[in-house]
Structures are given as C-alpha cells and as structure tokens.
Amino acid sequence: MTLVARREERLRELADELASQNGVQVEVVPADLSDERQRDRLASELEQRGLTVEIGVNNAGFGIYRPLYASDRKRELEQVRVDVEAVVDPKRALHPRNG
Amino acid sequence: MVKRRRGTVIVVSSTAGFQPLPGNGTYSASKAFALVHAEALAAEVAPYGVTVTAVAPGLVETEFVETRSRVRAPRAKVSVDRSETRRGRRAARSGARPAVRHPGRRRDQGGSRPEPGDPDRDYDARRTVSDARPTSSPSVEQPVAQPLPRRVQLRTQERVCRRSQSQTPQLRRTAGVTATCSPTTDCASGLPLRLITALEEELDTGAADAEDGWWFVEVVIAGPADQGPAPVHLIPTRADKPAYARLLLQRTASPAPGPHPRDYLPLIQAIR
C-alpha cells in the first residue's frame, strides 16, 4: 500500500500504524496533488520504487465551506485543482507509467 | 492498467455530488464531476478489464468534518439534530414548510418573499477556523450554518431525481434489502437517492440503537451502466459505534473481468 498526501510526517505515522496493524508493507510518497509537477514526480517515484498500482484510490479533496463571494480566490482554484484536475489528470487517473 | 488488462480505480465522490450545496458549491460540483467522470471512465476501460468504482459517502468521521465543524459550529457535535429532523418530519406530514433558513429571510417571514440579503451581514468573513463560534441569530446565519435536517436534504435530493424523471429507474424494494433497477436508466442521481429516500423511514424505525446517531449512507456505483439488468444489493453493516450505522448500496453490473465490487468492500470500509 502506498500513501500519498502533503504532510510526510503524518503519512509516516499512518503508514506505521497500518503496517503494524495489518502486517503489510506501506510506502509513503509526499506530494501536493494540486501541483501538476508533483503529480509527475509521484508517477516517477512509484516507478523508481518498482511499485505497480493495482488499485488506485482518488480520495484527496477538500471543501471550503464559504460562499463564493466570501471565498479566497487562490483557495477556491486550488480546490478545483485537487478535487477535479488531479482526478482527471491522465497521468494519474490510470497510472499509465505502471502500464 | 489498460495495457496490463487489469486494475481498479476508486474515485471518492460524495453525496454532495447529488445536490448543490450552498456555501460549498465548488465542492459539490466537483463531486458531481467526479461521479459522472468515473462512470464515463468505467465504460471506456471496461473492455480492458479495468474497473472504475465511484464511492459516494455521506459525512464520514474525518478531519474533513472536524474542519467543517470548527468553521461552522465548533462546539456542536457533528450529527444530525434528530429533534430537528423529527420536527421537520412532523411539519412535512402536516403540510408545513420545512425549516430552511436563507440569508435575508427572517424566520418570522415564513414563506414570504425574502428581503435582499446583505453579504456583509449574512457572512462574517472575519470568522476563521480559530475564532469561529456558533451564532445564535438566525438572520445572520448563512444557509449552511448548521447541518440541514436530514429530511430537508432528502427533499433536495428528491428534486434532483425528479429532474430526470423520464429516466427514473424502476425500483422495487424487497424486504428492504434488495432492489432491482434498470441500469440503462440508472442516472447517477436517481437510483441511489431514491433508495436512500425509500430506506429512510425504515432505518429510522428499524434500529433503536441508532436513534441518537445518524446514518452514514454510502453509495457505491460500480461498472458500466449499459450492460443489462443488474441487481442492487443493500448491505447494512454496523460500524463499531452502536449509535452509528452504515449502509452500503452496491450495484454490481460489470460483466468485465476483474475483481467483483464486493472485493472492494474492505478497502472501501477502510476509507473512513
């Protein structure tokens, strides 16, 4: 199992927990999925580590809970990048590098 | 995955994807996007043995919810207010309007024409995660300042269903756990929501230990939608907390090779 998210320290904590509880190997790749280049890096990182994606879970996402007129522009657009762009990115959606 | 002729993609959508969420519009739109996109993708890659599953959970117990409650009502437990829900139900039965508040519409004005809202008054942009506090004045609440009573949410969803009424699947409920639908007309919104609606009363009366909790309804749509009639399995499962209950609605339609959607259950349940 490979965990991907922004904060490495927290990922490692979770990875340790999952590994010890379930006796599985858990890898960690820190990446901000709103960033196209980091999505690229994720793909090459997986390849470098010899990992093949059998099941990919697109779970990353967030909500803002503010009406648009009170929202922060940067944050709002970032949300679209994580919740939408990262989901459809052909480089990530079907993990072609693992083809 | 396509080259290897195997693989599974799980896209986490949300019940938010079935309805517009004022105050979180981009989120609900993005989840509607994710759902429809996943269904298209599922059909594209099905011939290659790759399965795409969209998962549409309701509120789940994660930091996502914590953030939300910190922003909106930090001291409130994240749960549906059952008394409010009951009131809403009684009101609905007696023909009264559900208690939905809108900015610019005072409570005592009932269904009369709303005054124009004042964005500065209706939404205090100074409220942040750290200093948020519950507001007691209904006139300054934003429409999503509290979780909507579940009944109202369902009504919203029913409206979404009606929009595609011509495609509404034939739905037959048997003993509350199995339903049959026509997958060719299984519009993303219609089937699960009708089931959720149909199940609501049953859930409410069927499990005493859930009286103080609220329901997680998870909708899993698997496989391409155009492959002939498909059974719908409703699998009630109990989470470890007795006050919580989860439902998994699972449509098993894919004739393509690959794991059965049931095989994803442990994974999906682990997503919480």
Interface residues (C-beta under 8 A of the other chain):
Chain A: T52 V53 E54 I55 G56 V57 N58 N59 G61 F62 G63 I64 Y65 R66 P67 L68 Y69 A70 E76 Q79 V80 D83 V84 V87 V88 A93 L94 H95 P96 N98 G99
Chain B: M1 V2 K3 R4 R6 G7 T8 V9 I10 V11 V12 A16 P22 G23 N24 G25 T26 Y27 S30 K31 F33 A34 H37 L41 V45 V50 F64 T67 R68 V71 R72 P119 Y123 A125 Q142 V144 Y264 L267 I271
